[in-house]
Amino acid sequence: MNYISRRHFIKSAGTAGFALWLGLSAKGEILKVSASVESKNFSPFIKIEPNGQITLFNIKPEMGQGTYQSIPALIAEEFEVSLDQVIIKNTGGEKEFGNGQRAGGSTSVRGSYTEMRKVGAAAKAVFLTAAATKWKVDESTCYAENGKIIHRPTGKSETYSELLEEASKIELPKEPKLKEPKDFKIIGKQAHRPDVPMKTNGSAIFGIDVQVPDMVYATVERCPVIGGTLKSFDATEALKMQGVLKVDKVERIVGIYSYIGVAVIANSYWTATQARKKLKIEWDTKGYETYNSAEYDAYLWKHADEEGMVDKNIGAIDTVKTSPQTTIDADYETPVIAHHTLEPMVCVAHVTGDKVEIWSSNQVPNLITAADDNSIPALTGFKPENVKYHNMFIGGGFGRRLYYDYIVEAINVAKLINRPVKTLWSREDATKKGPWRMMTFSRMSGTLGDDGKLLAFRHKVIGPNFHESLFKNFNKTRLDPSMVEGIGSQDYQIPNLKTSYIKTDSHIPGAAFRSVVSSTICFPHESFVDEMAYKAGKDPMDFRLSMVAPTSDTWKLLSKLKELSNWEKTLGKNKGRGVAQWKFFGCQLGYVVEVTHDPVKGSVKIDKVTALIDLGIVVNPDNVKNQVEGAVIMSISAATKPGITFKNGVVEQNNFYDNPVPRINETPIIEVHILADGGRMKGVGEPGVPPFAPALANAIFAATGKRFRRMPFDLKNVSK
């Protein structure tokens, strides 16, 4: 089924004749196969047809981060075609495309950079040889440009499609020669994104837009108390409504948790939602209805004095002498928060016998059709080969769509009726049913040496491990490095450093979030570095620079950020400036945030954000800027807007009116600068989140003298 109109791309034609496919094997070896030949280990990223049509396949789900442009751009760069010459198609978990069909961990581009270029370079090499053989000329006299091979001495040229037959006889090189960066025509250059026009004119199809023949709609009533179970339900009144087709219980699986809800299937979503209100349901909430956020917070702090599982232990921190003049102890808190994807969870599923066809938006399409214990086939009872998946454009992922509980639930709904069913979550469903980013608390302690530098630094992380709620065989006795991610990666030279993790129990389903645990532990870490700077009577920027080697990444980043932000320029009255940086996921980013305090109203306004990201190599500079700008706005939400709280086991928040995101008038000036020194490829999607909250907190302190140690910050009520 063709969902997307691509008027500005080459019109699709028939597949009669010989078509050449090029790709990578599971081992990264370059392969080719004709359209009529099957290959189990073939991942076809390039398809060339006799009519001249070239198709490039994007295996990284597009959720706004730009993979729809950047992944094909890597192939096109080496293959010598422009993106205006090709059709781009997203993959949907097909076995032949391998296990790389996922987007998360800021790995989409950096994990594909070399491999995708090799695919394009190998294809180009084949056509150069094909042309030279066909024309009986020296291959060194030929070159590729704009989808054709040209003979330099005579100007003779043929398109790739005209050379197909000859090219099919030639072996692909295993290690094709790649371009030198100085010769790049696409990589590193500002480029339009081919998905933007579609998203602007409405022709792009997201999961929520999918329409298939004979489709009906469903919504699910789930227990308001997290962990509660279904005892009974009465659908008599709901079934009396015209258009209601079926009401029955369905299972949703989130990691190790199984939840039973009541699904209402109707001929329209409106009818389904109205009928849902008429359900009479009895839930068993025993043991869960007493869960309250305040009590759980107190439970976490009870464990804060424990040693926990030690990650880093440098020097002899327990022997360092402390005093009120040199030592600070502080506790920091970050809340549970919802992902708030613009597109709510949605899935269309059609079950026919022992087969199921699925249309949805997910970050890990490779797991939708995989053959393992945690995949869709295993959770829904279908054989992997009987699962057909269409991955649509994604209206926001942020880690929420790394999970497919909503797809499992939708398939179970579709089992109830012999028609395609669109199961759609409301905004309230998404806010109140999770999974969520979990809370993390931090206990900090620091001591200054005689030289005014940090002599000792201790960071304890306290909270539930969301991985534990996802995997049945999770090892609870060992340290999960992700729970202290980034702390040990910083360049600060501290003689005595100790980091540890204290795991607490929770029945609340947790999930990854944009930047995962770093979104909660960079805030205390970089805020506390600031506290120690003021304790030492030093400028926060200079204090950081004094703790890193001049050859380090952090010195390079901060010294440049100091210049770009005009750090040494004196600000006006009631204004403040704060800095923070974070190094993780193969990338580093720093912020300087400027704020203004209104002492009459007691409020703080964010005026400007200067960002500097160290990437090494950039594919599309505009994509990078978009990612960082989006991260700033998302981080304003996480840092200053209310999180998720529980009362008697029920989430207290409902929708944007009581769990808001920033409005346009709350968005500051954002300047994004890029360090691209040609080194290794680094991630972009997530590094923009962690350092924003501490940079903002540090700026507020500089302007007001008030130190925020608990998120969210109430910017309307800032007083010392």
Helices and strands as residue ranges (DSSP letters): E 20-24, E 30-34, E 43-48, E 54-58, H 67-79, G 83-85, E 86-90, G 95-97, H 113-135, G 139-141, E 142-145, E 148-151, E 157-159, G 161-163, H 164-167, G 181-183, H 195-201, G 207-209, E 216-221, E 229-234, H 236-239, E 244-254, E 257-266, H 269-276, E 280-284, H 293-302, E 309-314, G 317-319, E 327-334, E 346-352, E 355-360, H 365-368, H 376-380, G 384-386, E 387-391, G 400-402, H 405-414, E 421-424, H 427-433, E 440-448, E 454-463, G 466-469, G 481-484, G 487-489, E 496-503, H 518-535, H 540-546, H 553-564, E 575-584, E 587-598, E 603-614, H 621-640, E 646-647, E 650-651, G 664-666, E 669-675, H 692-704
